[in-house]
């Protein structure tokens, strides 16, 4: 997937370094990502979430705030208000060059900044916070032992994550003036709050305050076991999966289906006789053309798979795809899945757990081989996930088939 790198002019007139992660095809939506305090656009969480969303069709713009990363300016002269203003400038740039963002995502203090900026980005319909504080003042806890010195001296160098940063009195004054809960109450946009219950940098009580203050529609997702910076790849990818699924309900209706990697309407499957032989059929599924037939033993020419072959293929493909999605999300060492299926008719009396007690019933045997350095517990969990594939659920639930005669 391509990454477009450029600069745009921030609120203070400085050139801010930005990266726009683009999907391979036409973006289904645009998102704006705000990174954490003293971080940058290329932190693990920012980059992994942006790339994962791009893979699902959502273009994501992330940039370095003033004085950070590759952006111009002095970090000491930046404030929470200037960060909010730069986010609005970034949205303006997207609007002018591509399309205004319909999704806003903020991590840590970036989440607070996104909440404050949301009202100034009218096209945004969905707002996501990840490990965000309910009050920007929370960030001063990172250098609380220097607060008195900053107040009296006007500027002090502090160490944050092993790096030196100069903090000015103006920064403290600025964040003290912000009443973020008023922004949350008046958001009038869909809100997704994501937070880890074991976050020891920004406690989960912050998520509670944001969620309670917000109006519906609002959702909360626990990032169980994740650290504050989402340093584990699996946590960032899980967050991206959730954001994609959740945001699909709120982005423009014309693009919502694309965000979910699904067609806007269910694709029709058309089956028509070719008359080349007794059972030969041509099947059209969107741009795909398949042939179906029966084996010679059943009176066909065996020119293609039979109806039950297609049924088994659908179940097998769905099983493998579902296991792959789970394995990637959990970073399991699953190299390859092979699903082998067989359909047969059996006597009901031979099935002790079946409700049908008389006559014949259908039985599908499904053998799953998993290649990779998986332990016993991981293999057990993947086998459980196999039974949760959508086609499996369809086949084992009540099905209603509506048949009509058409001209």
Secondary structure, DSSP 8 states (H G I E B T S, - for coil): --EEEEEEE-TTS-EEEEEEE--SS--SEEEEEE--TT--TTSHHHHHHHHHHHHTTEEEEEE--TTSTT--S-GGG--HHHHHHHHHHHHHHHHHHS---SEEEEETHHHHHHHHHGGG-TT--EEEEES--SSGGGGGGGGGGGHHHHHHHSEEEEEETTEEEEEEHHHHHHHHH--HHHHHHT--SEEEEEE-TT-SSS-THHHHHHHHHS-SSEEEEE-TT--TT--SHHHHHHHHHHHHHHHTTTS-HHHHHHHTTS-SS---EEEEE--SSSS-EEEEETTEEEEE---GGGTS---SB-HHHHHHHHHHHHHHHHHHHHHHHTT----EEEEEEEEEEEEGGG-TT-S--SSEEEEEEEEEEEESS--HHHHHHHHHHHTTSHHHHHHTS----------
